[in-house]
Amino acid sequence: MSGLRLFHTTSGVTEVAPRLADVEADVQDLVEAHMETMLGVRFLASEYSTGSVHGGRIDSLGLDENGAPVIVEYKRATDAGVIHQGLFYLSWLMDHRDEFQRLVRHRLGTEAAAGVLWSAPRLICVAGDFTRYDVHAVREHRRSIDLVRYRFYGDHHIGLETVASVTGHATVSRMARRRRAAGGQGGRTTGGAMTELAAAVDETLLGLGNDIVPVQRKQYRAYQRLRNFACVCPPQQAKLLVYLKADPGTVDLVPGFTRDVTGLGHHGTGDLEVQLRTERDLEKAHDMFRMAYAVA
């Protein structure tokens, strides 16, 4: 379980006592207005109709930082049906890929539509609370599901806390993970020290917590809780680039080791670039890895 993340939606003073929303729509409206900041998901559509035959209406549709389709379902309080409802819509989505890609193309452009990651669709359930049966249920499914508890603090703040996060990716052995992390693009491997360093970085990042989902893209490998916190590019000849979701202003930047890449184009996500050349560099970067993980 991750710690509570408090989001300031407008200026104001946080009240001490948390509360539930008056109506479910209050939660949905607030999350949709700040979806990329809160969930790491680009908003696509609200109350999306699944057609007269299916007869449903998806609360929110989005695309996460790695291009994976995301369905978000909301409940004001505790509702045993939210997971099953979300999975029902997720099945519909997988059967209507062309329709989803047309929506992505219309909202985000051709490049985003071409890069949709269909191997890792996600369901995010945002509710006032969940039961132990809900937590058990998501662990029995093969889909990627996040259960997120919300609370309002006054009129201007919302807190989100991940109750459970389960990846739908097939389980692979540690050795297979290390080979994949070291292999980079298209399964191509680099030799020697950089291969070993990439494997050590993979093991270090995954070792930060048991709620981390690795997502493999051609250009990078993301490490995700509810949102990405680190992205690792394929090894270069003499260095390994890691991009962290961390504020570069909180770090003493060292030329040749750390760099502020805010606003600069690069593969993956994150504003802090870390250049690793040796195992010693990895040791020095560990605190920055933990800092990015803590706020994801």
BATI-7308 format. One record per residue: z, x, y of N, C-alpha, C in turn; residue number from 1. Coordinates in steps of 0.1 Angstrom, whole numbers, plus 5000, padded with zeros to 4 digits. Layout:
# BATI-7308
[[Z; X; Y]; [Z; X; Y]; [Z; X; Y]; NUM]
...
END
This chain:
# BATI-7308
[[5000; 5008; 4988]; [5000; 5000; 5000]; [5000; 5009; 5012]; 1]
[[4991; 5005; 5022]; [4991; 5013; 5034]; [5001; 5008; 5044]; 2]
[[5004; 5016; 5055]; [5013; 5012; 5065]; [5006; 5002; 5074]; 3]
[[5014; 4995; 5082]; [5010; 4985; 5092]; [5002; 4992; 5103]; 4]
[[4990; 4986; 5106]; [4982; 4991; 5117]; [4982; 4980; 5127]; 5]
[[4986; 4984; 5139]; [4987; 4974; 5150]; [4975; 4976; 5160]; 6]
[[4968; 4965; 5162]; [4956; 4966; 5171]; [4959; 4958; 5184]; 7]
[[4956; 4965; 5195]; [4958; 4959; 5208]; [4945; 4952; 5212]; 8]
[[4945; 4939; 5212]; [4932; 4932; 5215]; [4930; 4930; 5230]; 9]
[[4941; 4929; 5238]; [4941; 4929; 5252]; [4953; 4936; 5257]; 10]
[[4955; 4938; 5270]; [4967; 4944; 5275]; [4978; 4934; 5274]; 11]
[[4990; 4939; 5272]; [5002; 4930; 5271]; [5013; 4937; 5264]; 12]
[[5025; 4930; 5263]; [5037; 4936; 5257]; [5039; 4930; 5244]; 13]
[[5041; 4939; 5234]; [5043; 4934; 5220]; [5056; 4928; 5218]; 14]
[[5057; 4916; 5213]; [5069; 4909; 5209]; [5074; 4915; 5196]; 15]
[[5087; 4914; 5194]; [5093; 4920; 5182]; [5090; 4911; 5170]; 16]
[[5091; 4898; 5171]; [5090; 4890; 5160]; [5075; 4887; 5156]; 17]
[[5071; 4890; 5144]; [5057; 4887; 5139]; [5056; 4872; 5136]; 18]
[[5044; 4867; 5136]; [5042; 4853; 5133]; [5028; 4851; 5127]; 19]
[[5027; 4840; 5120]; [5014; 4836; 5115]; [5006; 4829; 5126]; 20]
[[4993; 4828; 5124]; [4984; 4821; 5134]; [4987; 4806; 5133]; 21]
[[4984; 4799; 5144]; [4985; 4785; 5144]; [4975; 4778; 5135]; 22]
[[4963; 4783; 5135]; [4952; 4779; 5126]; [4944; 4790; 5121]; 23]
[[4938; 4788; 5110]; [4930; 4799; 5103]; [4919; 4805; 5113]; 24]
[[4913; 4796; 5121]; [4902; 4800; 5130]; [4907; 4811; 5139]; 25]
[[4920; 4811; 5143]; [4925; 4821; 5152]; [4924; 4835; 5147]; 26]
[[4927; 4836; 5134]; [4926; 4849; 5127]; [4911; 4853; 5126]; 27]
[[4903; 4844; 5122]; [4888; 4847; 5120]; [4882; 4851; 5133]; 28]
[[4885; 4844; 5144]; [4879; 4847; 5157]; [4883; 4861; 5162]; 29]
[[4895; 4864; 5160]; [4900; 4877; 5165]; [4895; 4889; 5157]; 30]
[[4894; 4887; 5144]; [4889; 4898; 5135]; [4874; 4900; 5138]; 31]
[[4867; 4889; 5139]; [4852; 4890; 5141]; [4849; 4896; 5154]; 32]
[[4858; 4894; 5164]; [4855; 4900; 5177]; [4858; 4915; 5177]; 33]
[[4866; 4920; 5168]; [4870; 4934; 5167]; [4868; 4940; 5153]; 34]
[[4858; 4935; 5146]; [4856; 4938; 5132]; [4854; 4953; 5129]; 35]
[[4846; 4959; 5137]; [4843; 4973; 5135]; [4856; 4982; 5137]; 36]
[[4864; 4979; 5147]; [4876; 4986; 5149]; [4886; 4984; 5138]; 37]
[[4888; 4971; 5134]; [4898; 4967; 5125]; [4895; 4971; 5111]; 38]
[[4883; 4968; 5106]; [4879; 4969; 5092]; [4869; 4979; 5089]; 39]
[[4863; 4985; 5100]; [4852; 4995; 5098]; [4839; 4988; 5093]; 40]
[[4838; 4975; 5097]; [4826; 4967; 5093]; [4819; 4962; 5105]; 41]
[[4806; 4963; 5105]; [4797; 4958; 5116]; [4795; 4943; 5113]; 42]
[[4798; 4935; 5123]; [4797; 4921; 5122]; [4782; 4916; 5121]; 43]
[[4779; 4907; 5112]; [4766; 4902; 5110]; [4765; 4887; 5113]; 44]
[[4774; 4879; 5107]; [4773; 4864; 5109]; [4786; 4858; 5106]; 45]
[[4788; 4846; 5112]; [4800; 4838; 5110]; [4797; 4825; 5104]; 46]
[[4805; 4820; 5095]; [4802; 4807; 5089]; [4788; 4806; 5083]; 47]
[[4784; 4815; 5075]; [4771; 4817; 5070]; [4768; 4807; 5059]; 48]
[[4759; 4798; 5060]; [4756; 4788; 5050]; [4749; 4794; 5038]; 49]
[[4753; 4791; 5026]; [4747; 4795; 5014]; [4737; 4785; 5008]; 50]
[[4734; 4775; 5016]; [4723; 4766; 5013]; [4728; 4753; 5006]; 51]
[[4720; 4743; 5006]; [4724; 4730; 5001]; [4727; 4730; 4986]; 52]
[[4721; 4738; 4978]; [4723; 4739; 4964]; [4737; 4745; 4961]; 53]
[[4739; 4757; 4966]; [4752; 4764; 4964]; [4763; 4757; 4972]; 54]
[[4760; 4751; 4983]; [4770; 4743; 4991]; [4782; 4750; 4996]; 55]
[[4780; 4763; 5000]; [4792; 4770; 5006]; [4789; 4775; 5020]; 56]
[[4800; 4781; 5025]; [4799; 4786; 5039]; [4808; 4799; 5039]; 57]
[[4802; 4811; 5041]; [4809; 4823; 5040]; [4815; 4825; 5054]; 58]
[[4828; 4828; 5054]; [4835; 4830; 5067]; [4829; 4840; 5076]; 59]
[[4828; 4853; 5070]; [4821; 4864; 5078]; [4813; 4872; 5069]; 60]
[[4802; 4877; 5074]; [4793; 4886; 5067]; [4792; 4899; 5075]; 61]
[[4793; 4910; 5069]; [4792; 4923; 5076]; [4786; 4934; 5067]; 62]
[[4785; 4946; 5073]; [4780; 4958; 5067]; [4790; 4969; 5070]; 63]
[[4795; 4976; 5060]; [4805; 4986; 5063]; [4799; 4999; 5067]; 64]
[[4807; 5009; 5070]; [4803; 5022; 5076]; [4793; 5029; 5067]; 65]
[[4793; 5026; 5054]; [4785; 5033; 5044]; [4773; 5024; 5040]; 66]
[[4771; 5013; 5046]; [4760; 5004; 5043]; [4762; 4994; 5032]; 67]
[[4775; 4993; 5028]; [4778; 4983; 5017]; [4779; 4969; 5023]; 68]
[[4774; 4959; 5017]; [4775; 4945; 5021]; [4790; 4941; 5020]; 69]
[[4795; 4933; 5030]; [4809; 4929; 5030]; [4810; 4914; 5033]; 70]
[[4818; 4907; 5024]; [4822; 4893; 5027]; [4836; 4894; 5031]; 71]
[[4840; 4887; 5042]; [4854; 4886; 5046]; [4858; 4871; 5046]; 72]
[[4869; 4868; 5039]; [4874; 4854; 5038]; [4888; 4854; 5044]; 73]
[[4891; 4844; 5051]; [4904; 4843; 5058]; [4912; 4831; 5053]; 74]
[[4925; 4833; 5053]; [4935; 4821; 5051]; [4946; 4823; 5060]; 75]
[[4951; 4812; 5066]; [4962; 4813; 5076]; [4975; 4818; 5069]; 76]
[[4978; 4813; 5057]; [4990; 4817; 5051]; [4987; 4822; 5037]; 77]
[[4994; 4818; 5026]; [4991; 4822; 5013]; [4983; 4812; 5006]; 78]
[[4972; 4816; 5000]; [4963; 4806; 4993]; [4958; 4812; 4980]; 79]
[[4961; 4807; 4969]; [4957; 4813; 4956]; [4942; 4812; 4954]; 80]
[[4935; 4804; 4962]; [4921; 4803; 4960]; [4912; 4813; 4967]; 81]
[[4918; 4821; 4976]; [4910; 4829; 4985]; [4902; 4840; 4977]; 82]
[[4908; 4846; 4967]; [4900; 4856; 4959]; [4889; 4850; 4951]; 83]
[[4891; 4839; 4945]; [4881; 4832; 4937]; [4870; 4827; 4946]; 84]
[[4873; 4822; 4957]; [4863; 4817; 4967]; [4854; 4829; 4971]; 85]
[[4861; 4840; 4975]; [4853; 4852; 4979]; [4844; 4857; 4968]; 86]
[[4849; 4857; 4956]; [4841; 4862; 4945]; [4829; 4853; 4942]; 87]
[[4831; 4840; 4944]; [4820; 4830; 4943]; [4809; 4833; 4953]; 88]
[[4813; 4836; 4965]; [4803; 4840; 4975]; [4797; 4853; 4972]; 89]
[[4805; 4863; 4967]; [4799; 4876; 4964]; [4788; 4875; 4953]; 90]
[[4790; 4866; 4944]; [4780; 4864; 4933]; [4767; 4859; 4940]; 91]
[[4769; 4849; 4949]; [4758; 4844; 4956]; [4750; 4855; 4963]; 92]
[[4758; 4863; 4970]; [4752; 4874; 4978]; [4743; 4883; 4969]; 93]
[[4748; 4887; 4958]; [4741; 4896; 4949]; [4728; 4890; 4944]; 94]
[[4728; 4876; 4944]; [4715; 4869; 4939]; [4706; 4866; 4951]; 95]
[[4710; 4870; 4963]; [4702; 4867; 4975]; [4701; 4880; 4984]; 96]
[[4697; 4890; 4977]; [4697; 4903; 4984]; [4686; 4903; 4995]; 97]
[[4674; 4897; 4993]; [4664; 4897; 5003]; [4669; 4890; 5015]; 98]
[[4676; 4879; 5013]; [4680; 4871; 5025]; [4690; 4879; 5033]; 99]
[[4699; 4886; 5026]; [4709; 4894; 5033]; [4702; 4906; 5041]; 100]
[[4692; 4912; 5034]; [4686; 4923; 5041]; [4678; 4918; 5053]; 101]
[[4672; 4906; 5053]; [4666; 4900; 5065]; [4676; 4898; 5076]; 102]
[[4688; 4894; 5072]; [4698; 4892; 5082]; [4702; 4906; 5089]; 103]
[[4704; 4916; 5080]; [4707; 4929; 5085]; [4696; 4935; 5094]; 104]
[[4683; 4932; 5090]; [4672; 4937; 5098]; [4672; 4930; 5112]; 105]
[[4675; 4917; 5112]; [4675; 4910; 5124]; [4686; 4914; 5134]; 106]
[[4698; 4917; 5128]; [4709; 4921; 5136]; [4711; 4935; 5139]; 107]
[[4707; 4944; 5129]; [4710; 4958; 5131]; [4698; 4967; 5130]; 108]
[[4686; 4962; 5126]; [4674; 4969; 5126]; [4669; 4973; 5113]; 109]
[[4657; 4978; 5112]; [4650; 4981; 5100]; [4657; 4993; 5092]; 110]
[[4662; 5003; 5099]; [4668; 5014; 5092]; [4681; 5010; 5085]; 111]
[[4689; 5001; 5091]; [4701; 4996; 5084]; [4698; 4988; 5072]; 112]
[[4687; 4979; 5074]; [4683; 4971; 5063]; [4678; 4979; 5051]; 113]
[[4671; 4990; 5053]; [4666; 4998; 5042]; [4677; 5006; 5035]; 114]
[[4688; 5008; 5042]; [4699; 5016; 5037]; [4711; 5008; 5031]; 115]
[[4709; 4995; 5028]; [4720; 4987; 5023]; [4724; 4993; 5009]; 116]
[[4737; 4995; 5007]; [4742; 5001; 4995]; [4746; 4990; 4985]; 117]
[[4737; 4985; 4977]; [4739; 4974; 4968]; [4748; 4977; 4956]; 118]
[[4750; 4990; 4954]; [4759; 4994; 4943]; [4774; 4992; 4946]; 119]
[[4777; 4989; 4959]; [4792; 4988; 4962]; [4795; 4977; 4971]; 120]
[[4791; 4964; 4968]; [4794; 4953; 4976]; [4809; 4951; 4977]; 121]
[[4815; 4946; 4988]; [4829; 4945; 4990]; [4833; 4930; 4994]; 122]
[[4845; 4927; 4989]; [4852; 4915; 4994]; [4865; 4918; 5001]; 123]
[[4867; 4914; 5013]; [4879; 4916; 5020]; [4886; 4903; 5023]; 124]
[[4898; 4901; 5018]; [4905; 4888; 5020]; [4916; 4891; 5030]; 125]
[[4916; 4884; 5041]; [4926; 4885; 5052]; [4935; 4872; 5052]; 126]
[[4948; 4874; 5049]; [4956; 4862; 5048]; [4970; 4865; 5053]; 127]
[[4978; 4854; 5055]; [4992; 4856; 5059]; [5000; 4863; 5048]; 128]
[[4997; 4861; 5036]; [5004; 4869; 5025]; [4996; 4866; 5012]; 129]
[[5001; 4874; 5002]; [4995; 4873; 4988]; [5006; 4873; 4978]; 130]
[[5004; 4867; 4967]; [5014; 4867; 4956]; [5012; 4879; 4947]; 131]
[[5021; 4881; 4938]; [5020; 4892; 4928]; [5008; 4889; 4919]; 132]
[[5006; 4876; 4917]; [4995; 4872; 4908]; [4981; 4875; 4915]; 133]
[[4980; 4874; 4928]; [4968; 4878; 4935]; [4966; 4893; 4933]; 134]
[[4976; 4901; 4935]; [4975; 4916; 4933]; [4971; 4919; 4919]; 135]
[[4976; 4912; 4909]; [4972; 4915; 4895]; [4958; 4911; 4893]; 136]
[[4954; 4899; 4899]; [4941; 4894; 4896]; [4930; 4904; 4901]; 137]
[[4932; 4910; 4913]; [4921; 4919; 4918]; [4919; 4931; 4909]; 138]
[[4930; 4935; 4903]; [4929; 4947; 4894]; [4922; 4944; 4881]; 139]
[[4920; 4931; 4878]; [4912; 4927; 4866]; [4898; 4925; 4868]; 140]
[[4893; 4926; 4881]; [4879; 4924; 4884]; [4872; 4937; 4885]; 141]
[[4859; 4937; 4884]; [4851; 4949; 4885]; [4845; 4950; 4899]; 142]
[[4848; 4942; 4908]; [4843; 4942; 4922]; [4853; 4950; 4930]; 143]
[[4848; 4955; 4942]; [4856; 4961; 4952]; [4863; 4950; 4961]; 144]
[[4876; 4949; 4960]; [4883; 4939; 4967]; [4895; 4945; 4975]; 145]
[[4896; 4941; 4987]; [4908; 4945; 4996]; [4915; 4933; 5000]; 146]
[[4929; 4933; 4997]; [4937; 4922; 5002]; [4945; 4927; 5014]; 147]
[[4943; 4920; 5025]; [4948; 4925; 5038]; [4957; 4914; 5044]; 148]
[[4970; 4918; 5046]; [4980; 4909; 5052]; [4979; 4910; 5067]; 149]
[[4979; 4899; 5075]; [4979; 4900; 5089]; [4992; 4894; 5095]; 150]
[[4996; 4898; 5107]; [5006; 4892; 5115]; [5002; 4893; 5130]; 151]
[[5005; 4882; 5137]; [5003; 4883; 5152]; [5016; 4887; 5158]; 152]
[[5015; 4895; 5169]; [5027; 4900; 5176]; [5024; 4895; 5191]; 153]
[[5030; 4885; 5195]; [5028; 4879; 5208]; [5014; 4873; 5209]; 154]
[[5007; 4874; 5220]; [4994; 4868; 5222]; [4983; 4879; 5222]; 155]
[[4987; 4891; 5222]; [4977; 4902; 5224]; [4975; 4912; 5213]; 156]
[[4983; 4911; 5203]; [4983; 4921; 5192]; [4982; 4915; 5178]; 157]
[[4975; 4922; 5170]; [4975; 4918; 5156]; [4978; 4930; 5147]; 158]
[[4986; 4928; 5137]; [4988; 4939; 5127]; [4982; 4936; 5114]; 159]
[[4975; 4946; 5108]; [4969; 4945; 5095]; [4975; 4955; 5085]; 160]
[[4978; 4950; 5073]; [4984; 4958; 5063]; [4977; 4956; 5049]; 161]
[[4972; 4967; 5043]; [4965; 4965; 5031]; [4976; 4964; 5019]; 162]
[[4975; 4952; 5013]; [4984; 4949; 5002]; [4979; 4955; 4988]; 163]
[[4966; 4954; 4986]; [4960; 4960; 4974]; [4945; 4963; 4978]; 164]
[[4940; 4974; 4972]; [4926; 4978; 4974]; [4921; 4983; 4960]; 165]
[[4911; 4977; 4955]; [4906; 4980; 4942]; [4891; 4983; 4943]; 166]
[[4886; 4994; 4937]; [4872; 4998; 4938]; [4865; 4992; 4926]; 167]
[[4853; 4987; 4928]; [4845; 4982; 4917]; [4837; 4993; 4911]; 168]
[[4837; 5005; 4915]; [4829; 5016; 4910]; [4834; 5019; 4896]; 169]
[[4825; 5022; 4887]; [4829; 5026; 4874]; [4838; 5039; 4874]; 170]
[[4848; 5039; 4866]; [4857; 5050; 4865]; [4850; 5062; 4859]; 171]
[[4852; 5073; 4866]; [4846; 5086; 4860]; [4857; 5096; 4858]; 172]
[[4854; 5105; 4850]; [4864; 5116; 4847]; [4865; 5125; 4859]; 173]
[[4877; 5132; 4859]; [4878; 5142; 4870]; [4867; 5152; 4870]; 174]
[[4863; 5157; 4859]; [4853; 5167; 4858]; [4840; 5161; 4863]; 175]
[[4837; 5149; 4860]; [4824; 5142; 4865]; [4825; 5141; 4880]; 176]
[[4837; 5137; 4886]; [4839; 5136; 4900]; [4836; 5150; 4907]; 177]
[[4841; 5160; 4901]; [4840; 5173; 4907]; [4825; 5178; 4907]; 178]
[[4818; 5174; 4896]; [4804; 5178; 4895]; [4796; 5170; 4906]; 179]
[[4799; 5157; 4907]; [4792; 5149; 4917]; [4795; 5154; 4931]; 180]
[[4808; 5157; 4934]; [4812; 5161; 4947]; [4805; 5175; 4951]; 181]
[[4803; 5183; 4941]; [4797; 5196; 4943]; [4782; 5195; 4944]; 182]
[[4777; 5185; 4937]; [4762; 5184; 4936]; [4755; 5181; 4948]; 183]
[[4760; 5172; 4957]; [4754; 5169; 4969]; [4742; 5160; 4967]; 184]
[[4731; 5162; 4975]; [4720; 5153; 4975]; [4712; 5154; 4961]; 185]
[[4709; 5141; 4956]; [4701; 5140; 4945]; [4706; 5148; 4932]; 186]
[[4719; 5151; 4931]; [4724; 5158; 4920]; [4722; 5173; 4920]; 187]
[[4716; 5178; 4931]; [4713; 5192; 4932]; [4726; 5200; 4934]; 188]
[[4728; 5210; 4927]; [4740; 5218; 4929]; [4737; 5231; 4936]; 189]
[[4748; 5235; 4944]; [4747; 5249; 4950]; [4756; 5257; 4942]; 190]
[[4754; 5270; 4942]; [4762; 5279; 4933]; [4774; 5285; 4939]; 191]
[[4782; 5291; 4931]; [4793; 5299; 4935]; [4804; 5293; 4943]; 192]
[[4808; 5300; 4954]; [4820; 5296; 4961]; [4820; 5283; 4967]; 193]
[[4808; 5279; 4973]; [4807; 5266; 4980]; [4808; 5254; 4970]; 194]
[[4803; 5256; 4958]; [4805; 5246; 4948]; [4820; 5244; 4944]; 195]
[[4827; 5255; 4942]; [4841; 5254; 4939]; [4849; 5248; 4951]; 196]
[[4845; 5252; 4963]; [4852; 5247; 4975]; [4850; 5232; 4976]; 197]
[[4837; 5227; 4974]; [4834; 5213; 4975]; [4843; 5205; 4965]; 198]
[[4844; 5210; 4953]; [4852; 5204; 4942]; [4867; 5203; 4947]; 199]
[[4872; 5214; 4953]; [4886; 5215; 4957]; [4888; 5205; 4969]; 200]
[[4879; 5203; 4978]; [4880; 5194; 4989]; [4880; 5180; 4983]; 201]
[[4872; 5177; 4973]; [4872; 5163; 4967]; [4885; 5160; 4961]; 202]
[[4891; 5170; 4953]; [4903; 5168; 4947]; [4915; 5166; 4957]; 203]
[[4914; 5174; 4968]; [4924; 5173; 4978]; [4924; 5159; 4985]; 204]
[[4912; 5154; 4989]; [4911; 5142; 4996]; [4915; 5130; 4987]; 205]
[[4911; 5130; 4974]; [4915; 5119; 4965]; [4930; 5120; 4962]; 206]
[[4935; 5132; 4963]; [4950; 5133; 4960]; [4959; 5128; 4971]; 207]
[[4953; 5124; 4982]; [4962; 5119; 4993]; [4968; 5106; 4991]; 208]
[[4962; 5098; 4981]; [4968; 5085; 4978]; [4960; 5078; 4967]; 209]
[[4966; 5068; 4961]; [4959; 5062; 4949]; [4951; 5050; 4954]; 210]
[[4949; 5048; 4967]; [4941; 5037; 4972]; [4928; 5041; 4978]; 211]
[[4923; 5053; 4975]; [4911; 5059; 4981]; [4899; 5056; 4972]; 212]
[[4889; 5051; 4979]; [4876; 5048; 4972]; [4865; 5058; 4976]; 213]
[[4860; 5066; 4967]; [4849; 5075; 4971]; [4836; 5067; 4971]; 214]
[[4828; 5069; 4981]; [4815; 5062; 4982]; [4804; 5073; 4984]; 215]
[[4795; 5074; 4974]; [4784; 5084; 4974]; [4772; 5079; 4981]; 216]
[[4768; 5086; 4992]; [4755; 5083; 4998]; [4746; 5096; 4997]; 217]
[[4734; 5095; 4999]; [4725; 5107; 4997]; [4729; 5118; 5007]; 218]
[[4733; 5114; 5019]; [4735; 5125; 5029]; [4750; 5129; 5030]; 219]
[[4759; 5122; 5024]; [4773; 5125; 5025]; [4781; 5117; 5014]; 220]
[[4794; 5121; 5012]; [4803; 5114; 5003]; [4815; 5110; 5012]; 221]
[[4817; 5096; 5013]; [4827; 5091; 5021]; [4840; 5089; 5013]; 222]
[[4851; 5090; 5019]; [4865; 5087; 5013]; [4871; 5076; 5021]; 223]
[[4873; 5065; 5015]; [4876; 5052; 5022]; [4888; 5046; 5017]; 224]
[[4896; 5041; 5026]; [4907; 5032; 5023]; [4901; 5018; 5027]; 225]
[[4907; 5011; 5037]; [4900; 4999; 5042]; [4888; 5004; 5050]; 226]
[[4889; 5015; 5057]; [4878; 5022; 5064]; [4877; 5036; 5060]; 227]
[[4865; 5042; 5063]; [4864; 5056; 5060]; [4874; 5064; 5068]; 228]
[[4879; 5075; 5062]; [4888; 5084; 5069]; [4882; 5098; 5068]; 229]
[[4873; 5101; 5059]; [4867; 5114; 5058]; [4853; 5113; 5052]; 230]
[[4844; 5121; 5056]; [4830; 5122; 5050]; [4827; 5137; 5048]; 231]
[[4822; 5140; 5036]; [4819; 5154; 5033]; [4804; 5155; 5030]; 232]
[[4798; 5164; 5037]; [4783; 5166; 5036]; [4781; 5176; 5024]; 233]
[[4769; 5176; 5018]; [4766; 5185; 5007]; [4768; 5200; 5012]; 234]
[[4773; 5208; 5003]; [4776; 5222; 5006]; [4763; 5229; 5012]; 235]
[[4765; 5237; 5023]; [4755; 5246; 5028]; [4757; 5259; 5021]; 236]
[[4749; 5269; 5025]; [4750; 5282; 5018]; [4763; 5289; 5021]; 237]
[[4768; 5287; 5033]; [4780; 5295; 5037]; [4792; 5286; 5042]; 238]
[[4790; 5273; 5042]; [4801; 5264; 5047]; [4800; 5250; 5042]; 239]
[[4810; 5243; 5044]; [4811; 5229; 5040]; [4816; 5221; 5052]; 240]
[[4808; 5210; 5056]; [4812; 5203; 5068]; [4819; 5190; 5064]; 241]
[[4831; 5188; 5070]; [4839; 5176; 5068]; [4841; 5169; 5081]; 242]
[[4838; 5155; 5081]; [4840; 5148; 5094]; [4851; 5138; 5091]; 243]
[[4861; 5139; 5101]; [4873; 5131; 5099]; [4874; 5120; 5110]; 244]
[[4880; 5109; 5106]; [4883; 5098; 5116]; [4896; 5102; 5123]; 245]
[[4896; 5111; 5132]; [4907; 5116; 5139]; [4903; 5119; 5153]; 246]
[[4913; 5117; 5162]; [4910; 5120; 5177]; [4910; 5135; 5179]; 247]
[[4899; 5140; 5183]; [4898; 5155; 5185]; [4908; 5159; 5196]; 248]
[[4911; 5150; 5205]; [4921; 5154; 5216]; [4935; 5157; 5211]; 249]
[[4938; 5153; 5198]; [4951; 5156; 5193]; [4952; 5168; 5185]; 250]
[[4941; 5176; 5184]; [4940; 5188; 5176]; [4936; 5200; 5185]; 251]
[[4942; 5211; 5182]; [4939; 5223; 5189]; [4926; 5229; 5183]; 252]
[[4915; 5226; 5190]; [4902; 5230; 5185]; [4900; 5245; 5185]; 253]
[[4895; 5250; 5173]; [4893; 5264; 5171]; [4878; 5266; 5169]; 254]
[[4871; 5274; 5177]; [4857; 5276; 5175]; [4854; 5282; 5161]; 255]
[[4843; 5276; 5155]; [4840; 5280; 5142]; [4848; 5273; 5131]; 256]
[[4858; 5265; 5135]; [4866; 5258; 5124]; [4866; 5243; 5127]; 257]
[[4870; 5239; 5140]; [4870; 5225; 5143]; [4862; 5223; 5156]; 258]
[[4856; 5211; 5157]; [4847; 5208; 5168]; [4847; 5193; 5171]; 259]
[[4847; 5190; 5184]; [4847; 5176; 5188]; [4832; 5172; 5188]; 260]
[[4828; 5162; 5179]; [4815; 5157; 5178]; [4813; 5143; 5183]; 261]
[[4822; 5138; 5191]; [4822; 5125; 5197]; [4808; 5123; 5204]; 262]
[[4801; 5113; 5200]; [4788; 5110; 5206]; [4776; 5119; 5201]; 263]
[[4779; 5128; 5192]; [4769; 5136; 5186]; [4764; 5131; 5173]; 264]
[[4751; 5131; 5170]; [4746; 5126; 5158]; [4750; 5135; 5146]; 265]
[[4754; 5129; 5135]; [4757; 5137; 5123]; [4758; 5127; 5111]; 266]
[[4757; 5132; 5099]; [4758; 5123; 5087]; [4773; 5119; 5086]; 267]
[[4774; 5106; 5081]; [4788; 5102; 5079]; [4794; 5096; 5091]; 268]
[[4807; 5095; 5091]; [4815; 5089; 5103]; [4826; 5099; 5106]; 269]
[[4831; 5098; 5119]; [4842; 5106; 5123]; [4838; 5115; 5135]; 270]
[[4848; 5117; 5144]; [4846; 5124; 5156]; [4851; 5139; 5156]; 271]
[[4858; 5142; 5145]; [4863; 5156; 5143]; [4856; 5163; 5132]; 272]
[[4849; 5173; 5135]; [4842; 5181; 5125]; [4851; 5193; 5121]; 273]
[[4852; 5195; 5108]; [4859; 5206; 5102]; [4850; 5215; 5094]; 274]
[[4849; 5227; 5097]; [4840; 5237; 5090]; [4848; 5245; 5080]; 275]
[[4845; 5243; 5067]; [4853; 5250; 5057]; [4844; 5261; 5051]; 276]
[[4850; 5273; 5050]; [4843; 5284; 5043]; [4850; 5290; 5032]; 277]
[[4864; 5288; 5032]; [4872; 5294; 5022]; [4883; 5285; 5018]; 278]
[[4890; 5288; 5007]; [4901; 5280; 5003]; [4912; 5280; 5013]; 279]
[[4913; 5291; 5020]; [4923; 5292; 5031]; [4920; 5282; 5042]; 280]
[[4907; 5280; 5045]; [4904; 5270; 5055]; [4908; 5256; 5051]; 281]
[[4906; 5254; 5038]; [4911; 5241; 5032]; [4926; 5239; 5034]; 282]
[[4933; 5249; 5032]; [4948; 5248; 5034]; [4951; 5245; 5048]; 283]
[[4944; 5251; 5057]; [4947; 5249; 5072]; [4942; 5235; 5076]; 284]
[[4933; 5229; 5069]; [4928; 5216; 5072]; [4936; 5204; 5066]; 285]
[[4945; 5208; 5057]; [4952; 5197; 5050]; [4960; 5188; 5059]; 286]
[[4966; 5193; 5069]; [4974; 5184; 5078]; [4964; 5174; 5086]; 287]
[[4952; 5179; 5089]; [4942; 5170; 5095]; [4937; 5160; 5086]; 288]
[[4935; 5163; 5073]; [4932; 5154; 5063]; [4942; 5142; 5062]; 289]
[[4955; 5146; 5061]; [4966; 5137; 5060]; [4966; 5127; 5073]; 290]
[[4964; 5133; 5084]; [4964; 5125; 5097]; [4953; 5115; 5097]; 291]
[[4941; 5119; 5092]; [4930; 5109; 5092]; [4933; 5098; 5081]; 292]
[[4938; 5102; 5070]; [4942; 5092; 5059]; [4952; 5082; 5064]; 293]
[[4962; 5087; 5072]; [4973; 5078; 5076]; [4968; 5067; 5086]; 294]
[[4958; 5069; 5093]; [4954; 5059; 5103]; [4942; 5051; 5098]; 295]
[[4937; 5054; 5086]; [4925; 5046; 5081]; [4929; 5032; 5077]; 296]
END
